[in-house]
Each structure stands twice: as C-alpha cells, then as structure tokens.
C-alpha cells in the first residue's frame, strides 16, 4: 500500500455540534494528523472554498462531508457549485445525512456526489460509519493531488 507522507484536509459541513465532534474524532489519524475544518452551513463552506482557491494559506480540502438534511436546497446548490468548478470538482464529496429519501439519493448522484451515506443519530454507530469513511477515502483510495 502507498505510504502517506502528508496530512489531509477534510471539510465537514455539519450544523449539529455533537455530530461534528464525533466526525472529527473518527477522522483523526494518530500517525498523520488530519486538518479538519468544520463549517456550520454551506454559506461558510462556500466562503472557505473560495479562500482556498485564492489563497495558499487556506488549505484546499481533500475530502468534503456534507450533511444534506440540514441544508436541503442550499446543499444541492453547493454540490452543483463544487462539481461544476474546474478547480474543485475532483474533491470527493460525500453526502452524510439521515435522509433515506430516494429522491434525495438520486438527485445527489445526478449532481455528481461521490457517495451517499445514511448516518445514524446513535453516537457509536456514527463513529463507526465515520471511521469506515476515513479508512476508505483517506487510506485506501488514491486521491488527486490537485
């Protein structure tokens, strides 16, 4: 397996402080600490991403986790903005939400989200889901450098 030499930046868009904390805990890597940026809404996340595009001191995320349920219409617009921006479209975008609505699932994939994960409100289950996301997206998958 490829040796990882640089930490990753993860953007979490989550309004629930408890869920954000669980995600942060699960996504940390003891050997190579991750830089985790939590934004409470898509407006803040959009602002962060525009800074990352323009400013080398703001880290471009290697992975984005979006709680769609909290930001229904704004979240879908956010997905469209990310996936149509040539500088951002290769960033894996994971929908992590409590919604099992088939229309939401279909639309998120149609908008080119990389995956749709239904999260649990149970802290231990959410922790397990987030660790699996970390294992797959940050340790198994080879992500583009840009």
PyMOL commands that set and color helices and strands:
alter all, ss='L'
color gray80, all
select helices_A, chain A and resi 17-27+42-54+69-84+102-110+123-140
alter helices_A, ss='H'
color red, helices_A
select strands_A, chain A and resi 9-13+35-39+63-66+92-97+115-118
alter strands_A, ss='S'
color yellow, strands_A
deselect
rebuild
show_as cartoon
